[in-house]
Amino acid sequence: MKQKIVIALGGNALGDNPQEQKDAVAVAAQSIVDLIAGGDEVMVVHGNGPQVGMIHLAFDEAHHANNAVPEMPFPEAAAMSQGYIGYHLQNAIANELRRRDIQKDVATVLTQVVVDADDQAFTNPTKPIGPFYTETQAQALATVNGYTYVEDSGRGYRRVVPSPQPVTVVERGAIKALMDAGTLVISNGGGGIPVLDQDRKYVGVDAVIDKDNSAAKVADEIDADILVILTGVDQVAINFGTPEQKWLETLSIAEANQYIGEGHFAPGSMLPKVEASVRFAASKPSRKAIITSLENAHLAVSEGKGTIIQ
C-alpha cells in the first residue's frame, strides 16, 4: 500500500562546502530513491544549520570589510540556503531517478513557516548554527559581534539563535498539490523561512526553526503517514555513552516522554528529533515516526529498522 513519507535530512550531514555537499546529496539520493522505487510518495525536508550560518557569516565579514556590501538578515540567508541546498538535492535525486529509469518530477518549494512573536525562544536562543569554534575563538568572536556562542554536544562552540516552534506552513497547499500530482517535493529547507503573520502580511524574522519540528509540522499538514528523521546513528539510545547505554527499537509516546523528562537526550542533538517524532506520532493513531541513519532509511520503512515511535 502506498504511503506518504516525509524524510528529514540533517544539515550537518551535507558537508562543509559546495563540493562536499554535492558528494553527500548523491549518497542521500540513493536512499531517497530506494523509497520511491518501492512505490511510496516522498517529501524531503533538510537542515541548514552550518549552511545558513556560513552564508550569514560571509555577508557579515564582507560588510565589515566594505560597507558597500549589505548585511544579510536571517530570513534572506535562510532563503539562500534553501535554494543552494535544494538545487543540489533536486539535481542529485533527479539524476538518481534517471539512472534507474524512473519517471518522476522533482521540485524544490521555497517555504515560509509562520512562528509566534510571543514564542519564548526569542528571549532564549538555543539553535546552533554555522561552523564550530574553540572556546577561545568563540569568546573572541562574541567580543566583536555580540553574538551568543555555546558548547554543542562536545564538538566545539557554535553561535546560537532563537528557535521558535512552527505554527503553520504558508505553502502547504502548493506542497500537497505537487505531491498529489506525483512530484517529489523538497520543502521546509532549514526548517523554513521564519515569518510572523502580522496585519495580513507575512514578515520575516531573525530565527532558525528546527528542521525536525518543521518536518513534523508539514508532515501533519499534508497528512503524511510516516515521518523519518535521519541522524548519525541507527537507533536512539538511553544512557548514551555510558556502560548502561541501551539502544531502543520501539518507543511508546509515554516512554518517549518519560525519557525526555529524565534528560536522556541532548538538546540541539537527539532531543528535538525525539520531541518532533512524539508530536507527529501523537497527532493521529495511524501515524508513526522513525529515527534512524541515512543508510537505513529504506529499511526503516520496509523492515522497521531504527527506533519506531508510535
C-alpha positions in Angstrom: 0.0 0.0 0.0 1.4 3.4 -1.0 2.4 5.5 2.0 3.1 9.3 2.2 6.5 9.7 3.8 8.4 12.8 5.0 12.1 12.5 5.3 14.1 14.9 7.5 17.8 15.1 6.5 20.2 17.0 8.8 22.2 19.9 7.5 25.3 18.7 9.3 25.3 15.6 7.1 25.6 17.7 4.0 29.3 18.7 4.3 31.1 22.0 4.9 31.5 23.3 1.3 29.7 23.0 -2.1 31.7 20.0 -3.3 31.3 18.1 -0.1 27.6 18.8 -0.2 27.3 17.6 -3.8 29.0 14.4 -2.8 26.8 14.0 0.3 23.5 14.5 -1.5 24.5 12.0 -4.2 24.6 9.4 -1.4 21.4 10.6 0.2 19.6 10.5 -3.2 20.2 6.7 -3.4 18.4 6.1 -0.1 15.6 8.5 -1.0 15.0 6.9 -4.4 15.0 3.5 -2.8 11.8 4.6 -1.1 10.4 5.9 -4.3 11.2 2.7 -6.1 9.0 0.9 -3.5 6.0 2.9 -4.6 5.8 5.4 -1.8 5.2 9.2 -2.0 8.2 11.0 -0.6 8.9 14.5 0.5 12.3 15.8 1.8 13.0 18.3 4.5 16.6 19.3 5.1 18.5 21.2 7.7 20.7 24.2 7.1 22.5 25.0 10.4 26.0 25.0 9.0 25.0 26.5 5.6 22.8 29.4 6.8 25.5 30.2 9.4 28.2 30.3 6.7 26.1 32.5 4.4 25.3 34.9 7.2 28.9 35.0 8.4 30.2 35.6 4.8 28.0 38.6 4.4 28.8 39.9 7.9 32.5 39.7 7.3 32.2 41.2 3.8 30.1 44.1 5.3 32.7 44.8 8.0 35.4 44.9 5.3 33.4 47.0 2.9 30.3 49.0 4.0 29.0 48.8 0.4 28.3 45.2 0.9 24.9 44.9 2.7 24.4 42.9 5.9 22.1 39.9 5.2 19.1 39.3 7.5 18.4 35.8 8.6 15.2 35.3 6.6 17.1 36.1 3.4 20.0 33.9 4.4 17.6 31.1 5.0 16.1 31.6 1.6 19.5 31.5 0.0 20.3 28.3 1.9 17.0 26.7 0.7 17.9 27.5 -2.9 21.5 26.3 -2.6 20.8 23.0 -0.8 17.5 22.5 -2.7 19.4 22.7 -6.0 21.9 20.1 -5.0 19.3 17.8 -3.6 16.9 18.3 -6.6 19.8 17.6 -9.0 21.1 14.5 -7.2 17.6 12.9 -6.8 16.7 13.7 -10.5 20.0 12.1 -11.6 19.4 9.0 -9.5 15.9 8.7 -10.8 17.1 8.9 -14.4 19.9 6.4 -13.7 17.1 3.9 -12.6 14.8 4.9 -15.5 12.1 6.1 -13.0 9.9 8.8 -14.5 9.2 11.3 -11.7 9.4 15.1 -11.3 11.4 16.7 -8.5 10.7 20.2 -7.3 12.1 22.5 -4.5 9.5 24.8 -2.9 10.8 27.9 -1.3 9.0 27.6 2.0 7.9 30.1 4.6 6.8 28.9 8.1 4.7 31.1 10.4 6.0 31.4 14.0 4.6 33.2 17.1 6.0 36.6 18.0 5.4 35.7 21.7 7.3 32.4 21.5 9.7 32.2 24.5 12.5 31.2 22.1 13.0 34.8 21.1 14.3 35.5 24.7 16.3 32.3 25.0 18.3 31.5 21.8 19.3 27.8 21.7 19.6 26.8 18.0 23.3 26.2 17.0 24.2 27.4 13.5 27.4 27.9 11.5 30.8 26.5 12.0 32.4 25.1 15.1 34.9 27.1 17.1 37.2 26.5 20.0 36.2 28.2 23.3 38.9 30.9 22.8 37.8 31.6 19.3 34.1 31.8 20.4 35.0 34.2 23.2 36.9 36.5 20.8 34.1 36.5 18.3 31.5 37.2 20.9 33.5 40.3 22.0 33.5 41.6 18.4 30.0 40.8 17.2 28.0 40.4 20.4 26.5 37.0 19.3 25.9 34.2 21.8 28.1 31.0 21.5 27.6 27.8 23.4 29.2 24.4 23.5 27.5 22.0 21.1 27.5 18.3 22.0 31.2 18.1 22.8 32.2 19.1 19.2 33.1 22.8 19.9 31.4 26.1 20.2 28.7 27.5 17.8 26.6 30.5 17.6 23.0 30.1 18.8 19.9 31.9 17.6 16.2 31.8 18.6 14.4 28.6 17.5 10.6 29.2 17.7 8.1 26.4 17.2 6.4 26.3 13.8 2.8 27.3 13.7 1.8 26.6 10.1 3.5 26.2 6.7 2.5 29.0 4.3 3.0 26.9 1.1 1.3 23.8 2.5 -1.4 23.8 -0.2 1.2 24.0 -3.0 3.3 21.3 -1.5 0.3 18.9 -1.1 -0.9 19.7 -4.7 2.5 18.8 -6.1 2.7 15.6 -4.1 -0.8 14.6 -5.2 0.4 15.1 -8.8 3.2 12.7 -8.2 6.1 15.1 -7.7 8.8 14.5 -5.2 8.9 17.8 -3.2 11.8 19.3 -1.3 10.4 21.8 1.1 10.8 23.4 4.6 14.5 23.7 4.0 16.4 24.6 7.2 13.0 24.5 9.0 11.6 27.1 6.6 12.0 30.8 6.4 10.6 32.1 9.7 7.8 34.7 9.3 5.3 36.4 11.6 1.7 36.8 10.5 1.0 40.5 11.2 -1.7 42.7 9.8 -2.5 40.3 7.0 1.2 40.3 6.0 4.0 37.7 6.4 7.0 39.4 7.9 10.4 37.7 8.1 12.1 37.4 11.5 15.6 36.6 12.6 15.4 33.0 13.8 16.1 29.4 12.7 13.3 26.9 13.0 14.4 23.4 14.0 14.1 21.3 10.8 12.8 18.3 12.7 9.9 20.3 14.3 9.2 21.8 10.9 9.2 18.4 9.3 6.7 17.2 11.8 4.5 20.2 11.2 4.5 19.9 7.4 4.0 16.1 7.7 0.9 16.7 9.8 -0.4 19.4 7.4 -0.1 17.3 4.3 -1.5 14.2 6.2 1.7 12.0 5.9 1.7 8.5 7.3 5.4 8.3 8.3 8.0 10.8 9.5 11.5 9.5 9.1 14.2 11.6 10.9 17.7 10.7 9.7 20.7 11.1 12.1 24.2 9.8 12.6 23.1 6.6 14.4 20.9 3.6 13.5 18.8 3.9 16.7 18.0 6.1 19.6 19.7 5.2 22.9 19.2 6.0 26.6 22.2 6.4 28.9 24.2 7.2 25.7 27.9 6.9 26.0 27.8 5.1 29.4 28.2 1.4 30.4 24.4 1.4 30.8 23.8 2.5 27.2 20.7 0.8 25.7 19.5 1.0 22.0 15.8 1.3 21.6 13.8 -0.4 18.8 10.4 0.9 19.7 9.1 3.7 21.9 5.6 4.5 23.0 4.6 8.1 23.4 4.6 7.6 27.2 8.0 6.0 27.2 9.5 8.7 25.0 8.1 11.5 27.2 9.5 9.7 30.3 13.0 9.5 28.8 12.7 13.2 27.7 11.8 14.2 31.3 14.8 12.1 32.6 17.2 14.1 30.4 18.4 11.2 28.2 18.5 13.2 25.0 21.0 16.1 24.3 19.4 19.5 23.5 20.4 20.6 20.0 21.1 16.9 19.0 18.7 14.0 19.7 16.2 15.8 21.9 14.5 17.8 19.1 14.3 14.6 17.0 12.6 12.7 19.7 10.3 15.6 20.6 9.3 16.1 16.9 8.7 12.4 16.5 6.4 12.3 19.5 4.5 15.3 18.3 3.8 13.7 14.9 3.1 10.2 16.2 0.7 11.6 18.8 -1.3 13.6 16.2 -3.2 10.6 14.8 -3.4 7.0 15.8 -2.3 5.6 12.4 0.9 7.7 12.3 4.4 6.7 13.3 7.9 8.3 13.3 11.2 6.6 12.8 14.6 7.8 13.8 17.5 6.1 12.1 20.6 6.6 9.9 20.6 7.6 6.3 21.9 4.2 5.3 18.8 2.6 7.0 16.2 5.0 5.5 14.7 2.4 3.1 14.9 -0.5 5.6 13.3 1.8 8.3 10.1 1.9 6.3 10.1 -1.6 4.8 11.5 -3.6 7.8 11.2 -1.3 10.8 14.9 -0.6 11.2 15.7 2.2 13.6 13.7 3.5 16.5 9.9 3.5 15.9 7.8 5.9 17.9 4.0 5.4 17.7 
